[in-house]
Amino acid sequence: MAVQRANASLYFIQVVDGGALSAWFDGPAGASGAELFRITGTNPGAAARVVRETAALYRVTLDKETSDRNGITKRVEIRVTRPNVKVYAPPGLTFAMTDSAAGAAPTPALLLRSMADYAELQLRAAAYVSRDTSPDSFKIVAAFEPVDPSVKIGSASIGLFDASGQSSARWTGRRSDFARAPVLAGFPVAPGRYRMRIAAVDAAGRAGAVDVPIVTGLVKAGPFTLSALVLGVVQGGGFAPRLQFGPESEAVAYVEIYDVKGNAAPSVRFELAASDDGPALSTIPATLERSSSGESLIVTGALPIGSLPPGDVLVRAVVSLDGTPAGRAQATLRKVQP
């Protein structure tokens, strides 16, 4: 970022000696957007090219509107019509806020467009991936809440951005959505890597934003695939996700198994463990219920957590076929002092 803001042209020039350091130069050159030259016996003129390219300079200025001065980083793309001309430009520009913009009340929409940190309102969040309507489509469920349970959310939005930074989906909450904790929102998405940005403003005007990286995909378990493992409680006759637990005597584990065809009959058990590969501290049988489509199973289990001390414990859903473990989904259960 410092290189991109500097009024300078940066070059990396490597005198190649056996190629041992070639990979080392690629990272900083790519991150800074700098040109990388490797001087070899077949490329002796790289240094002369640097001198030639820096012999003249054209400076482009932008006439900024007042609305542009909002502290948001915007993508920059500069093109010229002259042939055989290469343009060097930063990938983005940020215009400092005006006094009026800086003093304006933040909104979730503003927080989504910005890459800045907003931590006045502390948030915790998670995202769960499951299959949507077909094997090639996915659904992401986002769950978020204030770290301080006494805080009330006044407004919130969620933006989903793909690997290129383009917006893929957006959700804006209604007042009724904030009546429960955590707040839940769902997105149908295509396969890929995403960044989910959750932004919220509380009733006192304090702003917070948190980013969650997501890779869509399901867990393989032999001939089956598994959704993310979700932890929650029974509430109002149904399952309600929870991001952490306190005085509850038990938690409910929930996972879906897909591609259950023919006479395939998987068995599932839930385990509590101190680490990924640690021994099971306790084992809980699971309840399996076939979905209406007949090709997936809904798996739940009641986990006794009343006697657990505050801290983190790993929950594993172990799927077996013919008595042999085929795969597992897992999640961390956090218990806090009541």
N, C-alpha and C positions, 0 to 999 in steps of 0.2 A: 504493500500500500504506500509506503514512503517513497518508493521509486516511481510509482505512478503519479504521485502528487508533485514530484520534483520537476523543475523545468530543465531537464537534461536528457541526453540520449545515452543509453547504457548499452555497452557491448561486452560480451564475454569472448576472449580470445584464448584459445587453448593451443599450445604447442604440443602436438600429439607425440607421445613417446611410448609406443607399444599399446596404446589404447586403454591402459589400466584405469585412468581417471575419467574416461569419457562419460560414464554414467553419472559421475558426481556433478558435472556441469549441467546436465539436462534439467535437474530439479530447480536450481535457483534461476536459470535462464528462463524456463517456462513460467515460473511463478511471478517473475518481474516483467515478463513481456519483452525481454531484451533479445537482441540478435546474438546468436552464438556462431563463432567462426572457429574452425579447427584448421590450423596451419600444418599442412603436410607437404610432401614432395610433389604431390599432384595439385596442390592448391596453395601456391606461394604468394598469391596476390591478395589475400584476405585483408592484410593490414592496409594496403593501398586502397582497397574498397572503403574501409572505414574513413580514411582521410577524404576520399572523394564524396562520400555521403554527408559528411559534416562540414563541407566547404561552404554550403549555402543553406539558409534556413528560411522557411516561410511560416509565419505565425498566423493561426486562425483564431479569431475571437468570436464570442457568442454574445448576442445582445439578450440579456436575461430579463424575463418578465418577473414581476414581483412574486407571482405564484410559484416560480421555479425555485425561489430561495426558501426551501423548506427542509433542508438537511437530508434529503433523500438522494441516494446514489442512482443515477440514470445511465442507461446504456448509451455508448457513443459509437457511431459508425461513420467514417469519413471516406468519401470516394472522390476520385478525380477523373476527368474525361481524357486527360493527356495519356498517351500510351507509354508503356515501359516506365511508369512511375510507381514507386512503392511508398505508401503512406504509413507512417508510424503514429499511432494515437492510443491514448489510454483506453481500456475497455469501458470505463465509466467515469462520470464526473459528479461531484457533489458540490452543490452551491450552499454556502452557509446560510443559516436561517436569518431572516430579518428580525428586528426587535419584536415586531408584532407577531410574526410566526412563532418565534421562540417562546413568547408568552401565551400563545394560544393553548387551549385545553387539548391534550392529546386525544386521538380517537383510534379505535382498533384499525380502521382503514389506513390511517397514517402509519401505524406501527407495522402493518403487513408490508407496506411498500419500502420500508426502511430496513437496512441491515444492522442498524445500531442496537446496542443493548439497552433494554428497558427493564430495570429490576426493582423499581419502587414498589410494585406489586409482585410479590413472590408467587410463582405458580409451580405446580407439579403436573406432569402430563405423561401420557403413554399412548401408544397406537397399537392396534391389533389388526392382523391381516387374516382374512378368511376368503373362501371361494365365493364368488358372486353367482351369476346365473349360468355360467358355463365353465369348463375346466381352464379356459384361457382368459377369464376375467376375474378380477379380485375386488374385494371390498375392504376398505380401511375404516375402522371405527376409532375415533379419537376420544380420549377421556382426559379432562383437566379440571383443576380446582385450585383455589387459593391455598397456600401453605398454612395460613392462619384461618382456622375454621370460622372465626367470628366475622370475617370479611365477606361482604356481599358484592357480587359482580353486578355492575350496572350495564355493561355492554361488552360484547366479545365477537371476534371474527377468526376464522381459520383460513389460511391460504395453503394450497398444495402446489409445489413448484417442482418441475422435472429437472433432469440432470443439466439441461442447458439454461436453467433459471426461468423458463417460461411458466406462466401460471397455468395449472391444469384443472384446478377446481377451487371453489371458494364457498364458505359457509358463513352466514351471519346469524347470530343467535337472536332469539326473541325473549322477552321477559320471562315467559313460562319455562324456557329452557334452563334458566338460572335458579329455579326453585329447588333443584336437586343437586347433590354433590356425589360423584363428579358430574360435570356437564358432559353430555355425549353428543357426538355428531358423526354421521357416516358418509363415505364417499365411494362410489364405484370408480375403479381405476384400471388402466391397462398395465401390463407387466412393465417393470422398470424400477429405477431408483428415484426417490423423491425426498424433498425437504418439506416437512410440514411446519409451518409457523403459526403458533397460537398466540393471539394478542387479546388482551382484556384490559378494561378500565373499571375500577371499583366505584362505589357510590361516592367516595370522597375525591374522585378524580385522579387517583394514583394509577399509573400505567405499568403494565408488565407484558413481556413477550418471551416465549421460549420456542426453540427450534428442535424438532425431532427428526432424525434421519430415518428413512424407511426404505427397505428393499422388499418389493412384493414377491411373494413366493410362499410355497407350502413346505412343510416338513415331510420328508420321505420316511415311510415306515413299511418296508417290504413292498407289497402290491398296493398299499394304501398311501394316502397323503393326509396330513393333519393341519388343522388351523392353528393359530396362536392359542396358547393356553391363557385363559382369562380367570382371574380370581375375583370373587365377590361374595354376596350374601343373598339369602332369600328375602325378598321385600315385596309386599303387596301381591303375594301369590306368584311372583316371577323372579327371575335372576337379575340382580343389579350389580354391575362391576364396582369394585372398590380399589383405590390406589394404595391404601394402607388400612390397618386394622388396629383397634384399641381394646375395648372391653368385651368384644364378641367372643362367645364360647366356641364358635366354629366358623370356618370360612367354607365357601363352596368353590370347587374347581370345575371349570367348564372347558371342553374342547370338542371339536367336530372331526370326525373321521370320514374321508371321502373315498370314492371308488370301491365301495363295498358291494361286490357283484356276486351273483350266483350263491353258492353255499359257503362263501368265505365267512368265517366267524372269528373275528379278532377278540382277544380278551384284554382288559385294561386294568391297571392298578395305579394308584397314586402313591407317591413316596415323598416324605419330608427328609431333607438331607442338608448337611452343613455346606456342601460344595457340589460342583458339577459331578465329579466322579467319587464323592464320598459315599460311605455306606448309608443305607436307609435308616433313619432314626425311628421312623414308623411307617407302616404300610396300610393303605386304606383301600378297600375294594371299591370299584366304580360301578355305576349304574349306566347301562347302555339302552338307548331308545332309538328305534329306526325312524328316520325322517319320512315325511309324506312322499318324497320321490322314491324312496326305497334304496337309493344308492349312497346314502350317507347315514352316519350314526351320530347322535348327540350323547355325549359322555359327561357325566357329572359325578362328583364325589364330595362328601361332607368331611372336612378336615378339622379335627379337634385342635384348637389353638389356644384354649383358655389357659392352659398351664405353661405355655411358651413364654420365656422372658422377652422383654423388648429387644428388638434387633431384627436381622434378616435371616430368613430360612428359605432354602430352595425347594420348590414344589416340582416334582417330575411326574408326567403322565407317561407311563411305560406301556407301549402297545406290543402284544405278543400274538403270534400266529402258530397254532399247533404246539403251544408251550415254549416257543423260542422267541425271545425279544426281537422285534423287527425295527423298532425306532421309538423315539420319545419326543415330546414337547415339554418345555419347562418354563417356569417363571419364578420371579423372586417375590416372596410374601414378606412385607414389612409390617412389624408390629411395634406400636409406640406405647408409651406409658399412658394408661387410661387417665 
